[in-house]
Amino acid sequence: MFNLADRPVIALAIGDPAGISPELTARVVALSEIKQAAKVVVIGDRRVFEKGARVAGLAAEPEMFVDLANLDPTGIQQGVASREGGASALANYRRALAMVATGEAQAVCFTPFNKQAMRLAHSSYDDEIRFTANEIGFSGTATEFNILEGLWNARVTSHIPLKDVSAALTTDGIVEALELTTAALLSAGFRPPRIGVAALNPHAGDGGNFGRDEIDVIAPAVERAKAAGLPVDGPYPADTVFVRAKAGQFDAVLTMYHDQGQIAMKLLGFDRGVTLLGGFPFPICTPAHGTAYDIAGRGLANVGAARAALLLASSMARTATR
């Protein structure tokens, strides 16, 4: 086992090799503030990492490296999803999760995956949450949080068609999402956290004129959560709740569906946002952006989100060990 000492160990899996993931991996491990915050173990094929370092124009050398020797980068076409690329990313991520299970690491990070490539390699692949739960035998509730410089976005529904959202919303489901969001914020050091709840319909339903979801489902969930002592308020119209949060009224916004929050967060800072897979027994963080096939191999990748992901994972791992 690695010694925790004063820095948590983060297992960093190299993501999709056809995109900017190798370059981002090389850039982020070269940052002095990352070296000070954590012991980063890079997992993947060293040849892929070295290619990423050349693209970045760096002579980067990770503090620790687990070389799976699982992909020859000369066989990968930049900007094209492939079964081989998806298989290597999955293998890297599996090893990262296993390192936490054996106590060799306290948190996991990965540079961006490509879902098409993952499905080519693993036909039942749905998303990172379900894959992670299956890999570690987790039966609890987990969800994605998007985070930008202290502002969090949680959601009740995620990867479902927009036409199905209203039917999928339940008072119990919203309360459960608020409980999970509160726990995640506490684990990240918010004392106490403040959560604003977004409405679903225009103008929060306008008293029932534009829908009754707020009256019948969302507001009762907020009241039940308040009665249980959760730090929540709302529902607020979705077109103003992020204005309130940006002004400092809330630490997190719970939205009802995927893009309701994603659009706001990415407009606030596309190249700095972090996705946290929350609810698992340890932090799992990744940049909120994708593989950026359009700029792969050109040395243009912005390391801001990868940097923020590793710093958040490090901070949460430290909090968990106190």
C-alpha positions in Angstrom: 0.0 0.0 0.0 1.0 3.6 -0.6 1.5 5.7 2.5 -1.1 8.4 2.8 1.3 10.7 4.7 0.2 14.3 4.2 -1.1 13.8 0.7 -3.9 11.6 -0.5 -3.2 9.2 -3.3 -5.3 9.7 -6.4 -5.6 7.0 -9.1 -5.7 8.9 -12.4 -7.0 6.8 -15.4 -6.1 7.9 -18.9 -9.3 8.4 -20.8 -10.1 8.1 -24.5 -6.8 8.0 -26.5 -8.3 9.5 -29.6 -9.1 12.7 -27.9 -7.4 15.2 -25.6 -7.2 12.8 -22.6 -3.5 11.8 -23.0 -2.5 15.5 -23.4 -4.6 16.5 -20.4 -3.1 13.7 -18.3 0.4 14.9 -19.1 -0.4 18.6 -18.5 -2.2 18.1 -15.2 0.5 15.8 -13.5 3.1 18.4 -14.5 1.4 21.2 -12.4 3.2 22.0 -9.2 0.0 22.6 -7.3 -1.2 19.1 -8.1 2.1 17.6 -7.0 1.7 19.5 -3.7 -1.9 18.5 -3.2 -1.8 14.7 -3.9 0.3 11.7 -5.0 -1.0 11.0 -8.4 -0.8 7.5 -9.8 -1.3 7.6 -13.6 -2.8 4.4 -15.0 -2.7 3.4 -18.7 -0.2 2.6 -21.4 3.0 4.6 -21.0 3.3 5.0 -24.7 -0.1 6.8 -24.8 1.0 9.0 -21.9 4.3 9.8 -23.7 2.5 10.7 -26.9 0.2 13.1 -24.8 3.3 14.7 -23.3 4.8 15.3 -26.7 1.6 16.9 -27.9 1.6 19.1 -24.8 5.3 20.0 -25.4 6.2 18.7 -22.0 8.8 16.4 -20.5 6.2 15.3 -17.9 7.1 12.4 -15.6 4.4 11.2 -13.2 5.3 10.6 -9.6 3.9 7.0 -10.0 2.8 5.1 -13.1 1.0 1.8 -13.5 1.8 0.8 -17.1 -0.9 -1.6 -18.3 0.8 -1.8 -21.8 -2.7 -2.1 -23.2 -2.7 0.1 -26.3 -0.3 1.0 -29.0 -1.1 4.6 -29.9 0.1 4.2 -33.4 -3.0 2.1 -34.2 -5.4 4.8 -33.0 -6.7 7.5 -35.3 -7.1 10.9 -33.7 -10.6 12.1 -33.4 -12.2 8.7 -34.2 -14.0 6.6 -31.6 -12.8 2.9 -31.6 -13.3 -0.3 -29.8 -9.6 -0.5 -29.0 -9.7 3.0 -27.5 -12.8 2.3 -25.5 -11.3 -0.9 -24.2 -8.1 0.7 -23.0 -10.0 3.5 -21.2 -12.3 0.9 -19.5 -9.2 -1.1 -18.4 -7.5 2.0 -17.0 -10.6 2.9 -15.1 -11.1 -0.6 -13.7 -7.6 -0.6 -12.3 -8.1 2.9 -10.7 -11.3 1.6 -9.0 -9.4 -1.5 -7.9 -6.7 0.6 -6.3 -9.2 2.2 -4.0 -10.7 -1.1 -3.1 -7.3 -2.4 -2.0 -6.4 0.7 -0.1 -3.7 1.8 -2.6 -5.6 5.1 -3.3 -8.2 7.3 -1.7 -9.8 8.8 -4.7 -10.2 8.3 -8.5 -10.0 10.7 -11.4 -10.1 10.1 -15.1 -9.5 12.3 -18.1 -12.5 12.3 -20.5 -14.1 9.1 -21.8 -16.0 8.8 -25.1 -19.3 6.9 -24.6 -19.4 5.7 -28.2 -16.0 4.1 -27.8 -16.9 2.6 -24.4 -20.0 1.0 -25.9 -18.0 -0.4 -28.8 -15.8 -2.1 -26.3 -18.5 -3.0 -23.7 -22.0 -3.2 -25.3 -23.9 -2.9 -22.0 -22.0 0.3 -21.0 -24.6 3.0 -20.1 -22.7 5.6 -18.2 -19.9 5.9 -15.6 -22.3 5.7 -12.6 -23.8 2.3 -13.5 -20.4 0.9 -14.6 -18.8 2.0 -11.4 -21.6 0.5 -9.3 -21.2 -2.8 -11.0 -17.5 -2.8 -10.8 -17.3 -2.2 -7.0 -20.5 -4.0 -6.0 -22.2 -0.8 -4.9 -26.0 -1.0 -4.3 -26.6 2.5 -2.9 -27.7 5.7 -4.7 -25.2 7.7 -6.8 -25.5 10.6 -9.1 -23.6 13.2 -11.1 -22.7 16.6 -9.6 -21.4 19.4 -11.8 -19.2 21.8 -10.0 -17.7 25.1 -10.9 -15.6 27.1 -8.5 -17.6 26.3 -5.5 -21.1 26.2 -7.1 -22.6 22.8 -7.4 -25.4 21.5 -9.7 -27.3 18.3 -8.8 -30.2 16.8 -10.7 -33.2 14.6 -10.0 -33.3 12.9 -13.4 -30.4 12.5 -15.8 -30.1 10.6 -19.0 -33.7 10.2 -20.0 -35.7 11.9 -22.9 -37.1 15.3 -22.0 -40.7 14.1 -22.7 -40.3 11.6 -19.8 -39.1 14.0 -17.2 -42.4 15.1 -15.7 -43.6 11.5 -15.2 -40.3 10.6 -13.6 -40.5 13.2 -10.9 -41.7 12.1 -7.5 -41.7 13.7 -4.1 -39.7 10.7 -2.7 -37.2 11.0 -5.6 -36.6 14.7 -5.0 -36.2 14.2 -1.3 -33.7 11.5 -1.9 -31.8 13.7 -4.3 -31.7 16.5 -1.7 -30.4 14.1 0.9 -27.6 12.9 -1.4 -26.7 16.5 -2.3 -26.6 17.5 1.3 -24.3 14.6 2.2 -22.0 15.3 -0.8 -21.7 19.0 0.1 -20.9 18.1 3.7 -18.2 15.7 2.6 -16.7 18.6 0.5 -16.5 20.8 3.6 -19.6 23.0 3.3 -20.8 23.9 6.8 -23.7 24.3 6.4 -24.6 23.8 2.7 -27.4 25.9 1.1 -29.4 24.3 -1.7 -31.8 26.0 -4.0 -34.4 23.9 -5.8 -35.3 24.6 -9.5 -38.9 24.4 -10.7 -39.7 22.4 -13.8 -42.2 24.6 -15.7 -41.9 28.2 -16.9 -42.3 30.7 -14.1 -42.5 27.8 -11.6 -45.8 26.8 -13.1 -47.4 30.2 -12.6 -49.7 28.9 -9.9 -50.8 25.9 -12.0 -51.4 27.8 -15.3 -48.3 26.2 -16.9 -48.3 22.8 -15.1 -48.8 21.4 -11.7 -45.5 19.7 -11.1 -44.5 22.4 -8.7 -47.7 22.3 -6.7 -48.1 18.5 -6.6 -44.6 17.2 -6.5 -41.7 19.7 -6.1 -43.0 22.0 -3.4 -44.1 19.1 -1.1 -40.7 17.6 -1.5 -39.0 20.8 -0.5 -41.3 21.1 2.6 -40.6 17.5 3.6 -36.9 18.1 3.3 -37.1 21.2 5.3 -39.0 19.4 8.0 -36.2 16.8 8.1 -33.7 19.6 8.7 -32.2 19.7 5.2 -30.9 23.2 4.2 -33.1 23.7 1.1 -35.4 26.4 -0.4 -37.6 26.7 -3.4 -38.8 25.8 -6.0 -37.5 28.8 -7.9 -38.0 29.5 -11.6 -35.2 27.7 -13.5 -34.3 30.9 -15.4 -33.5 32.8 -12.1 -32.3 30.2 -9.6 -28.8 30.2 -11.0 -28.7 34.0 -10.9 -29.4 33.6 -7.2 -26.7 31.0 -6.8 -24.1 32.9 -8.7 -24.8 35.9 -6.4 -24.0 33.7 -3.4 -27.4 32.7 -2.1 -26.9 29.0 -2.7 -24.0 26.6 -2.7 -25.9 24.1 -4.9 -28.9 24.1 -7.2 -31.0 20.9 -7.6 -32.4 20.8 -11.1 -35.1 18.5 -12.4 -33.4 17.3 -15.6 -30.0 17.1 -17.3 -29.7 20.1 -19.5 -31.6 22.4 -17.1 -28.4 22.7 -15.1 -25.8 21.7 -17.6 -26.5 24.7 -19.8 -26.2 27.1 -17.0 -23.0 25.6 -15.6 -21.3 25.3 -18.9 -22.1 28.9 -19.8 -20.6 29.9 -16.5 -17.3 28.1 -17.2 -17.1 25.3 -19.8 -13.4 24.8 -19.5 -13.2 24.8 -15.7 -16.2 22.6 -14.6 -15.8 19.3 -12.8 -18.1 16.3 -12.7 -18.2 14.4 -9.4 -19.8 10.9 -9.3 -21.3 11.4 -5.9 -22.7 8.9 -3.4 -19.9 6.3 -3.8 -17.7 5.5 -0.8 -14.9 7.6 -2.3 -14.5 10.6 -4.6 -14.6 10.1 -8.3 -13.9 13.2 -10.4 -13.4 14.1 -14.0 -13.5 17.2 -16.2 -17.1 18.2 -17.1 -16.1 18.6 -20.8 -15.7 15.8 -23.3 -12.9 14.3 -25.4 -12.7 17.3 -27.8 -12.0 15.2 -30.9 -11.9 18.4 -33.0 -8.7 19.6 -31.3 -7.0 16.3 -30.4 -3.3 16.1 -31.1 -3.0 19.9 -31.7 -1.6 20.9 -28.3 -4.6 23.1 -27.6 -6.3 21.3 -24.6 -7.1 23.6 -21.7 -6.0 21.9 -18.4 -8.3 24.0 -16.2 -11.1 21.4 -15.7 -8.6 18.5 -15.2 -6.8 20.6 -12.6 -10.0 21.4 -10.8 -11.0 17.8 -10.8 -7.8 16.6 -9.1 -7.9 19.4 -6.6 -11.5 18.6 -5.6 -10.7 14.9 -5.3 -7.7 15.7 -3.2 -9.8 18.0 -0.9 -12.6 15.4 -0.5 -10.1 12.6 0.2 -8.5 14.8 2.9 -11.9 15.5 4.5 -12.8 11.8 4.5 -9.6 10.9 6.5 -10.0 13.5 9.2 
